[in-house]
């Protein structure tokens, strides 16, 4: 039932993300990176000397045992000294999951279901926060995440809920319940489109000799692919399209409709279509994250850093609608969490806890850049998280 791109993502998925800064130097003899480099060179050779960036990104992130989300590097943590690359909202403050649980509980009641599904559960921190908060409202918590090292870490984190939690490594034929995806969509491979002198190309990767050994270089090919909207102006323009994320949501819709139904909430950084393809956003949104710093070169340090692209929420919403889901709402993370009572929780927390939790809603931190998109199989209820500040009309 699932499209091939979705299955390829599931073959190595685990997710989460960002933080800002500068590029890092890396050792050219890093063993994982060296072997991964050779595999990508082989893929390029088999592809006639060129592969699309979506294939390159998929291998860099999910190649079994070698890709960033498939190897044993630390990844998640609050400080670079831990060897981590980024911190996500659940790792920042438990108030995030406790507040999100209010929406999940309402959705479980509205859909008459009792199972929660999480894609790319990271360390298991969000699952723990939700399970602690939801209590008897959840009979089973299912995680779809194929990283062996992350699964082990999740199992340790969720040991007290061992009887309720299960892990799957493939789509079930039918699903019902509430789906949660925190920083999942941005880790799905994207295709790059480059307009040069008014002509559109697909940007891909080729093998290239460098002073310190073999590496990779960009190479553009003429393409019939286009962004979903016309880009104003005649200037050169680089952007992304997201067929895998859209196929993922469509496949999820099929399975929710095949079951008793349910709802889904995706929290991620991104924009609606009009902002995503704004004429001034001419360098695209692909970014890398390593040691709590950001850089824009995905062709180096393979397997050692995260590669992401911002989410086109309009495309994701349309994919869900076209597959039969109803859009519950779309808003900023700040509005979503405040609608669910985060301010009241912060008022009862310590000064240190409040200080950290403010990053979840502060306009210059996660509050505005991160958005929330909600879906449901039935439109006979209103989600509390979108009660104020709903921006569905801007999708």
WOCORMO-V967678 format. One record per residue. N is the residue number from 1. RES is the residue in three letters. PHI is phi in degrees with one decimal (999 if undefined). NEAR is the number of other C-alpha atoms within 8 Angstrom. Layout:
N,RES,PHI,NEAR
N,RES,PHI,NEAR
//
This chain:
1,UNK,999,4
2,UNK,-78.4,8
3,UNK,-63.5,9
4,UNK,-53.3,6
5,UNK,-58.2,8
6,UNK,-68.0,13
7,UNK,-62.5,10
8,UNK,-64.6,9
9,UNK,-64.9,11
10,UNK,-64.6,12
11,UNK,-72.2,10
12,UNK,-162.0,15
13,UNK,-85.4,13
14,UNK,-168.1,15
15,UNK,-139.4,13
16,UNK,141.0,11
17,UNK,-164.7,10
18,UNK,-82.0,11
19,UNK,178.7,10
20,UNK,-95.1,8
21,UNK,153.7,8
22,UNK,-119.0,7
23,UNK,-68.5,8
24,UNK,-114.3,6
25,UNK,-79.7,4
26,UNK,-132.7,6
27,UNK,-76.3,5
28,UNK,-68.8,7
29,UNK,-103.7,6
30,UNK,-55.9,8
31,UNK,-58.9,6
32,UNK,-62.4,8
33,UNK,-63.4,14
34,UNK,-64.0,10
35,UNK,-68.1,9
36,UNK,-63.2,15
37,UNK,-57.4,10
38,UNK,-64.2,8
39,UNK,-65.9,8
40,UNK,-70.4,10
41,UNK,-58.7,9
42,UNK,-63.8,8
43,UNK,-62.8,9
44,UNK,-64.7,14
45,UNK,-61.7,9
46,UNK,-68.0,7
47,UNK,-89.1,8
48,UNK,82.7,6
49,UNK,98.6,9
50,UNK,-155.9,12
51,UNK,-131.7,12
52,UNK,-67.3,12
53,UNK,-62.9,13
54,UNK,-61.5,10
55,UNK,-67.7,9
56,UNK,-61.0,11
57,UNK,-63.0,11
58,UNK,-60.8,13
59,UNK,-69.9,11
60,UNK,-62.2,13
61,UNK,-94.9,14
62,UNK,-125.5,15
63,UNK,-57.1,12
64,UNK,-50.4,9
65,UNK,78.9,6
66,UNK,-121.9,14
67,UNK,-61.1,15
68,UNK,-54.5,14
69,UNK,-87.9,12
70,UNK,-113.2,18
71,UNK,-106.5,12
72,UNK,-97.9,5
73,UNK,-63.4,7
74,UNK,-61.2,9
75,UNK,69.7,8
76,UNK,-95.3,11
77,UNK,171.3,13
78,UNK,-82.7,10
79,UNK,-132.0,10
80,UNK,-60.1,10
81,UNK,-61.3,5
82,UNK,-80.3,8
83,UNK,87.5,10
84,UNK,-86.6,16
85,UNK,-113.4,17
86,UNK,-163.9,16
87,UNK,-122.1,14
88,UNK,-110.1,10
89,UNK,-55.3,8
90,UNK,-64.0,12
91,UNK,-78.8,11
92,UNK,-80.1,10
93,UNK,-154.8,10
94,UNK,-65.2,10
95,UNK,-63.7,11
96,UNK,-62.7,13
97,UNK,-67.2,12
98,UNK,-63.1,11
99,UNK,-75.8,12
100,UNK,-58.7,11
101,UNK,-60.2,12
102,UNK,-61.6,9
103,UNK,-69.6,12
104,UNK,-62.2,9
105,UNK,-63.6,10
106,UNK,-60.1,10
107,UNK,-68.1,12
108,UNK,-62.3,15
109,UNK,-66.1,8
110,UNK,-67.6,7
111,UNK,-97.4,10
112,UNK,64.7,6
113,UNK,-122.7,11
114,UNK,-142.5,10
115,UNK,-123.9,13
116,UNK,-111.1,12
117,UNK,-118.4,12
118,UNK,-127.9,13
119,UNK,-98.8,14
120,UNK,60.3,14
121,UNK,-83.6,15
122,UNK,58.2,11
123,UNK,-82.0,9
124,UNK,92.9,12
125,UNK,-63.0,12
126,UNK,-67.1,11
127,UNK,-58.6,12
128,UNK,-64.2,10
129,UNK,-62.7,13
130,UNK,-68.2,12
131,UNK,-64.6,10
132,UNK,-60.1,7
133,UNK,-84.8,8
134,UNK,-86.6,10
135,UNK,55.0,7
136,UNK,-71.9,5
137,UNK,-68.1,8
138,UNK,-117.1,11
139,UNK,-91.8,8
140,UNK,-149.2,10
141,UNK,-121.4,13
142,UNK,-108.7,12
143,UNK,-111.5,13
144,UNK,-109.1,14
145,UNK,-165.8,16
146,UNK,-94.5,13
147,UNK,-70.8,12
148,UNK,-60.8,7
149,UNK,-67.5,9
150,UNK,-71.8,11
151,UNK,-59.1,10
152,UNK,-62.6,8
153,UNK,-67.0,10
154,UNK,-62.9,13
155,UNK,-61.8,10
156,UNK,-65.4,7
157,UNK,-63.4,10
158,UNK,-104.0,12
159,UNK,-55.6,7
160,UNK,-68.1,4
161,UNK,-112.4,8
162,UNK,-54.7,9
163,UNK,-77.0,4
164,UNK,-103.0,8
165,UNK,-96.2,11
166,UNK,-134.4,9
167,UNK,-117.5,8
168,UNK,-120.5,10
169,UNK,-116.1,9
170,UNK,-158.1,7
171,UNK,-62.7,6
172,UNK,-77.0,6
173,UNK,-68.9,7
174,UNK,-142.4,10
175,UNK,-136.7,12
176,UNK,-146.2,12
177,UNK,128.0,15
178,UNK,-112.8,15
179,UNK,-99.8,12
180,UNK,-125.1,11
181,UNK,-135.0,13
182,UNK,-100.5,11
183,UNK,54.9,13
184,UNK,-107.8,14
185,UNK,-63.1,10
186,UNK,-69.8,11
187,UNK,-93.4,11
188,UNK,-85.2,12
189,UNK,-54.8,12
190,UNK,-120.1,13
191,UNK,-98.2,13
192,UNK,-100.1,14
193,UNK,-119.5,15
194,UNK,-122.5,13
195,UNK,-96.9,12
196,UNK,-124.2,10
197,UNK,51.1,7
198,UNK,83.0,8
199,UNK,-112.0,7
200,UNK,-87.8,13
201,UNK,-131.3,14
202,UNK,-96.7,14
203,UNK,-87.9,14
204,UNK,-130.4,13
205,UNK,-124.6,14
206,UNK,-127.0,12
207,UNK,-75.6,12
208,UNK,-146.4,8
209,UNK,-82.9,8
210,UNK,-123.9,7
211,UNK,-60.5,4
212,UNK,-99.6,5
213,UNK,128.5,6
214,UNK,-73.5,8
215,UNK,-141.2,11
216,UNK,-132.3,11
217,UNK,-142.2,9
218,UNK,-79.3,8
219,UNK,-150.8,9
220,UNK,-99.2,9
221,UNK,-122.1,8
222,UNK,-55.4,8
223,UNK,-147.3,7
224,UNK,-86.8,6
225,UNK,-70.0,8
226,UNK,-141.7,7
227,UNK,-60.7,11
228,UNK,-70.1,4
229,UNK,-131.3,6
230,UNK,-72.6,5
231,UNK,-90.0,8
232,UNK,-64.9,6
233,UNK,96.4,5
234,UNK,-114.9,6
235,UNK,-71.8,8
236,UNK,-61.9,10
237,UNK,-151.7,12
238,UNK,-112.7,11
239,UNK,-152.7,14
240,UNK,-126.2,12
241,UNK,-121.7,9
242,UNK,-126.1,13
243,UNK,-63.7,8
244,UNK,-72.8,11
245,UNK,-63.0,12
246,UNK,-68.3,12
247,UNK,-66.1,12
248,UNK,-60.0,11
249,UNK,-66.2,11
250,UNK,-63.8,12
251,UNK,-68.6,12
252,UNK,-61.0,8
253,UNK,-59.7,13
254,UNK,-58.8,10
255,UNK,-75.8,13
256,UNK,-65.4,14
257,UNK,-71.4,11
258,UNK,-75.0,10
259,UNK,-96.1,9
260,UNK,-82.4,10
261,UNK,105.0,14
262,UNK,163.5,16
263,UNK,-145.5,13
264,UNK,-145.9,11
265,UNK,-131.5,12
266,UNK,-116.8,13
267,UNK,-115.1,12
268,UNK,-165.7,14
269,UNK,-95.3,11
270,UNK,167.0,12
271,UNK,-144.4,14
272,UNK,-73.1,11
273,UNK,-55.0,11
274,UNK,-63.2,8
275,UNK,-83.2,7
276,UNK,-60.7,10
277,UNK,-103.3,11
278,UNK,-64.9,10
279,UNK,-54.6,9
280,UNK,-79.7,4
281,UNK,-87.3,10
282,UNK,-87.3,10
283,UNK,-107.6,7
284,UNK,72.7,9
285,UNK,-126.9,8
286,UNK,-63.3,9
287,UNK,-140.7,12
288,UNK,-119.8,13
289,UNK,-135.1,17
290,UNK,-152.0,13
291,UNK,51.9,9
292,UNK,61.7,15
293,UNK,-129.4,13
294,UNK,-117.0,14
295,UNK,-147.0,10
296,UNK,-113.8,8
297,UNK,-119.0,7
298,UNK,-77.4,9
299,UNK,-86.8,8
300,UNK,-124.1,7
301,UNK,54.7,9
302,UNK,-62.5,13
303,UNK,80.9,15
304,UNK,-104.4,9
305,UNK,-145.8,11
306,UNK,-77.2,12
307,UNK,-126.7,12
308,UNK,-137.2,10
309,UNK,-140.0,11
310,UNK,-62.1,11
311,UNK,-91.0,11
312,UNK,-87.6,12
313,UNK,-67.8,12
314,UNK,-64.6,10
315,UNK,-61.7,10
316,UNK,-67.0,11
317,UNK,-62.6,11
318,UNK,-64.7,8
319,UNK,-61.3,12
320,UNK,-67.4,16
321,UNK,-62.5,10
322,UNK,-63.6,8
323,UNK,-92.1,9
324,UNK,103.8,8
325,UNK,-90.5,12
326,UNK,-101.8,11
327,UNK,-81.1,13
328,UNK,-75.8,12
329,UNK,167.8,13
330,UNK,-148.3,14
331,UNK,-156.7,14
332,UNK,-74.5,13
333,UNK,-61.0,16
334,UNK,-60.1,13
335,UNK,-60.4,14
336,UNK,-58.9,13
337,UNK,-71.2,14
338,UNK,-67.6,10
339,UNK,-61.3,12
340,UNK,-93.7,12
341,UNK,97.2,9
342,UNK,-62.5,12
343,UNK,-59.7,7
344,UNK,-66.6,7
345,UNK,-65.6,9
346,UNK,-63.7,12
347,UNK,-63.1,7
348,UNK,-94.9,6
349,UNK,-91.5,8
350,UNK,-71.7,7
351,UNK,-59.7,6
352,UNK,-64.0,6
353,UNK,-66.4,10
354,UNK,-65.2,11
355,UNK,-60.9,8
356,UNK,-71.2,10
357,UNK,-64.2,13
358,UNK,-60.3,8
359,UNK,-63.7,10
360,UNK,-68.2,13
361,UNK,-122.7,14
362,UNK,-65.9,11
363,UNK,-59.3,9
364,UNK,-92.5,7
365,UNK,-111.7,10
366,UNK,-95.6,13
367,UNK,-60.1,16
368,UNK,-102.5,13
369,UNK,-63.4,13
370,UNK,-82.7,12
371,UNK,-121.5,15
372,UNK,-130.2,14
373,UNK,-122.0,14
374,UNK,-115.4,12
375,UNK,-126.8,13
376,UNK,-151.2,13
377,UNK,-77.5,13
378,UNK,-131.9,9
379,UNK,-104.8,8
380,UNK,-96.2,4
381,UNK,-151.0,6
382,UNK,-113.0,8
383,UNK,-79.1,11
384,UNK,-61.6,9
385,UNK,-63.9,12
386,UNK,-110.6,15
387,UNK,-59.3,9
388,UNK,-127.6,7
389,UNK,79.9,9
390,UNK,-64.7,10
391,UNK,-116.6,9
392,UNK,-54.1,9
393,UNK,-68.8,5
394,UNK,-97.9,5
395,UNK,-70.0,11
//
